[in-house]
């Protein structure tokens, strides 16, 4: 089920309020807004509110598996990134130059196409997603992209239905087959080849350079091989 509203502050904030009030929000249901006035991205960044773009949120109930707590909740970012890629590939065709960059960026011809934000509220993970369908923001020092740059932008309702379906399928695989299968799928579309140079920009402004050595099977953290052969495990930061 997709609930479409003309305008709201933040779809993530709306779902968080529903969960905290006891009203709740059903897994598989989405709240989608044509316009957001207070959208947020990772690390507190504002998310571009472009007319015709996708901005929406859904929830995942933790511990929904019968006998297992399931993979780490934070690894749902890989589920979301794969679902966004699936929906964008459906809109553009399988030959579109789509790629995934750790931890959850979806790129189109090297430009940032989407943003994903996870928040935990009362045993639920709220998954907020923004996708540049019609237009992309101008961001200093960062290449951006929109689906409309490479073909006709799909109608919001059509894209929302495609993304909801893709997310449901990827979530089911995450639960049934575990994180390893999800990471394998992510790496299959990754822009990072084994041994390729990677620079990690930490939240404190420092930069750590090395080469891509894969992802930790336990939680999807980035493994960075340093020049002296040692490996560092990175769980937060932006990479280039």
C-alpha positions, 0 to 999 in steps of 0.5 A: 500500500502506498499513501501519497501526500502532496506535502509534508515536513519529512516522511521519516518523521511522520512514520516515527511520530506514528510509531511513537504515538502507538498508531503504528505503521504496517510493514510493506506500507509506504508514505510518499510525498510530492514535496518535503520541506524538511527532508534529511540525508545521512550525517544530518545533511539536507535532502534536495526537494525537487519537484517530480522526484521520489521521497518516501519512507517505509518500516521494517519490523525487527525480529520478524523472523520466527527463530532468528533475530536476523542480520544487523538492522543497519545492513538494511541500507544494502537492501534499500540500495539494491531495491533502488537500483532495481527500480531505476533499472526497470525505469531505464533498462538493464543497460543503464550505467547504474552502480552501487557505492558503499555504504548505500549510494546508487550512482547513475553514470557516476553521479549520485542518484539517491539518498537513504536514511535509516532510523530506529524507533520502537523495534522498527527501522524506518527506511527513508529513500529519496531518488532524483527522478526529474532533476538533480541538485547542484552540489559543490564537489560532487557529481549528481544525476537524475533519471530524466538525464538519461530517459523520460522520468517515470511518473511518481506513482509508477516508480513508487510501486516499482520501488515498493515491490523491489524492496519487498523482494530484497527484504525477503531475501535478506531475511531468508538467505541472510546478509551474505547473499545481500552483500554478494548482490551488492558487490555484483553491482558495486563500483569498487573492484577488489584492489581498487584505490579508495579514500575514506573521508571520516566524519571528523574530516580526516582522510584514510587512503588504501585499496578496497578489500571487500566487505565484512560478512558480519555487518557489511563494514568496508575493509580497507587495505593500507599501504603497509598491508594491514587492514582497517574496518570502516563502519562510517564515513564517505568514500571516493 
